[in-house]
Amino acid sequence: MAFSLLLVAGAYSYPLLLLAFVLSFPASGAFVTLSQATLMDLNPGREPHMMARWTVAGTLGNLIGPLLLAGGFSLALGWRWAYVFLALFGIALTLLCMLKAFPAHLASNNHSASPARLLSNLREAARNPGMLRWIGLLQASDLMMDVFTGFLALYLTDLAGATPAQASLILGAAMLADLGSDLVLIPLLERIPGRSLVRASAGLTAGLYILWLLVPGLAAKVVLLLLIRFFTLGWYQILQGEAYASLPGKSATVAAVDSLAGFAGSLVIWTLGLLADRFSLGTAMWLLLIGPVSLWLFVPRRKLA
């Protein structure tokens, strides 16, 4: 990952820049996925709590990254030195991980990861209804998270009357609402069962989203949007944590199945875009209600046997 960032910083032609991004895509995917899976294996029984902390770190990264790039421009350093800094930071993290001694049971599991063992783990996962439930609910929850965000700027400018500059500011405010939600979630999970939290927030979000679609006026839509982003409280963290908990000690297998499900989930975006083109964006946006309604209906109240 650090090497690909150095390539981006030093790219002097489009083919070299393209090569850098081709290298960074699988590198960052493995970096993020395996880091997350290891964190889950190191904290059995507290997977949703660890996912809450993980998401706060990711949200801070999303906020700091653009600020770092803007800082490079404001200091007349350009964008290349920002990538150099990130590459050096990545190298430092790599060295720290090389010095880290992981527990023996994790090392043992990694050494036994033969192709036959990997296929066996995938077959076991495919026969685990609890894990498949959580993976399916994760894809449903994404309708009101990443999929909603993907269509939001277009909706604001084409249907809600916002200018491109206003839409940018609104999206930035929505990101801050996400951060506030992530920070509130950490202490909440110590007091409230995660499943109860998801069910309650899903019902509330469904009501807020219907109001958001129906209410006229940009100001009202902005207020409701911030409430919606805040009250998708813990969906990703709790559902992903429950998926990891359904296969203890095999978090890498869960991450692999989740990645495969993501390919199927990406078809939803294509379908929504097709429906928006065929009918209207406003009509297609109603289909996102499937997300919170699915969570309210299918997140179990109690731990499954």
Secondary structure, DSSP 8 states (H G I E B T S, - for coil): -HHHHHHHHH--SHHHHHHHHHHHHHHHHHHHHHHHHHHHHHSTT-HHHHHHHHHHHHHHHHHHHHHHHHHHHHTT-TTHHHHHHHHHHHHHHHHHHHH----HHHHHHHHT--HHHHHHHHHHHHT-HHHHHHHHHHHHHGGGTHHHHHHHHHHHHHTS---HHHHHHHHHHHHHHHHHHHHHHHHHHTTS-HHHHHHHHHHHHHHHHHHHHH--SHHHHHHHHHHHHHHSTTHHHHHHHHHHHTSTT-HHHHHHHHHHHHHHHHHHHHHHHHHHHHT-HHHHHGGGGHHHHHHHHHS-SS---
